[in-house]
Amino acid sequence: MNDAPMKLTTSQVSLILQRAAEIDARGDTLSIDELERIAAEAGIDTRATRTAIAEFIAEEMPAAPPEPRVSEVPAVRAWKSSSPSPLRILSGGAVGLAYGFLLTLSESAAILGLGGAVLYLVLRAVQNMKRGEQLDFQLQNFALWLGTMVSGLAASVINDDEFTAAVLFAWLITSFLGGLLVRFGPREEQPEEETPQIGPGDR
């Protein structure tokens, strides 16, 4: 078989065409083994037949298109609530102590202290709102009004019952309003790092 001619004679071509016509008339298909057998019967080297089949398949079978690469857009996620900050809670208590001290001085000082306390709470509520830290805000708010009560009562120049009731009322109001702002206000989003996706062309 290795000595088979690489060119076909007229009789070989006639035989192959006759066989192809018979197969075409029946509408059959050939397996590779059958094709090799027919070629071998016609005197064609099996290795040459296999090479021709491989070239035909490579030309006729379209290559699969490359998969589109997924654009690496960083995902975003809301800030995770962290543990309450002791430093921020202490700062709230310090603001309360200062406000309580101003209440004992004069009416104008008390108004100034109230403005500072409210501004502090608004700023803290907005910051905690962006990060969804409800507990952190409530602890800071509580520390502020507790410091106010301690400082005011320590001065002993204010009616204890009325002052305590006023501070408790202010704490409840700011806790409710600030809590609503932190709970339902818009969240700040932070980028989330993802593992880059490698497309087929990068391998």
N, C-alpha and C positions, 0 to 999 in steps of 0.2 A: 504493500500500500504506500510505503514511503517513496517508491519509484514511480507513483502515478503522475501523469503529465499535468502541469499546471494550466495548460490550454485545452479547450474542448474541441473535439473533432465534430464534424458535421453529424455523425451518427449519435454522438453523445448529446449534442444540443437537441436533436430531434427526439431522443428518448426523454430528456428532461421536460421538454415542452409538451410531449404527449402525456407524461405523468401529471404535469401541472394542470393540463386541460381536464384530465379525469377528476382530479381533486376539486377543481373549480366547478365542474358540472355537478358534483355532489354537494357543494357548499361546505365541505369539510374544512377543518383546520388541522394543521400539522404541529406535532410536538417537535422539539429540537432534535430528539433522538430519531424521529422518523425522517426529518429533513437530512440529518447526517447519513442515515441509511440510504436514502434515495441518491444523495450525492455520491456516496461510496459505490453504489451500484453503477452510477454513471462514470466511475473512474476518477472522481475528484478526491483529493487528499482530505482526510477528516480534519486535520489541523487547519487547512485552508478554509474549510467550511465553517469551523468554529470561529475563526478570525473574522470571516465575513459576517457571521451572525452577530458577533459582538460589536462590530462597527455599525451594523444596521441599527441595532438597539440603541447605541449611543447617539446616533443621528436622529432617529425617529422619536425616541422617548424624550419629551421636554424635561429639562431640569426643573426641579421644584423651586419656585421663587423664594428668595430669602424672606424670612419672617421680619416684619417691620419692627424696628427698635422702639421700645417704649421710652418715651421722653421721661427723663429723670426729673420730675417735678416734685420738690419736697412737699410731703404732706404736712398738714398743720393739725395741731391738737390743742385743746384748751389746757391751761396751766393746771397741774395737779395741786390739790390743796395740800399745803405743807403744815407741819406742826406749828402751833402758835409761837410767836417770837417773844421770849421773855423780855428782850430789850424794848420792844415796842409797847409791851404791857407796862413796863416800868416808866416809860416815857409818858404814857397816858396818866399814870398815877402822879407823876411830877407836874403835869399840866393841871391836874385837879388840885393838888396842894397849892400851886400858885394862884389858881382861881379862888380857892377858899380863902386864902390870905387877902386877896384884893377885895373880897366881899366885906371884910372887916374894916377896911380903910375909909372908903367914901363911896357915894353913889356913882360918881363918874368912874372911879377905879373899878367898881363892880360891873359897870356896863362894859368897860374895856376888857375886863377879864372874861365876861360872858361871850363877847365877840371872839376873843382868842380861843376859848374852849370850843365854841361852835365851829369855827374855821378848822380847828384841829380835827374835830370829829368828821367833818365833811371830807377833808383830805384823806383821812384814814379809811373812810367808807368807800371812797372812789378807788383807792389803791387795792383794798381788799375785794372790791367788786370785780376788778379786772382779773384777779387771780382766784375768785370764788372762795375766799377764806372767811366764811361766816363766823366761825368760832373765834378767830383772831380778832375780828372787829368787836365782837361782843365782850371779850375779855378786856380789850383796851377801853371800851366805853364804860364798863363796870369799874375799872381801875381809876378812870378819871373822876367819876362821881363819888367813889369811895374816898379818894384823896381830897375832894372838895369838902365832903362831910367831916372828915377827920380834921382838916385844917380849920374849918369854920367853927366846929365845936370846941377845938382847942383854944380858940381866942376868947371864948366865954363872953362875947359881947352881943350874941345873937340869940333870940329865943330858940331853945333847943327843939321843941316840938314842931314849930312852924318851919324852922330851917330843915329839919330832917324830912318832913313831909314834902317840902319843895324840892329837895334834892332827889328823893325817891321818885317824885312825879317826873322830874326832868330826865332821870335815868330811864324810866319806862318809855317816855316819848322818844328819846333818841335811840333807844334800843329797838323800838318798833320801826321807826322811819328808816334808820340806818340799816336795819336788817332787811327791809324790803328792797332798799337800793342794792345791797350786796347780793341778795338772792335773785333779783330779776333784771339787774343791770347787764349791759353787754360785757362779754368776757374778752379778755385779751388772748390772742392765739400765739403760740410759739411754734417754730418750725420743728419738724420731727425728722431726725436723720434716718435715712433708709439705706439699705445695702444696694449699691448700684447694680442695675440689671445689665447683664452682658448679652448682646445680640449674637446670632450665629456668625456674623461677619467678624466678630472680635476674637473668635477662638482660633 
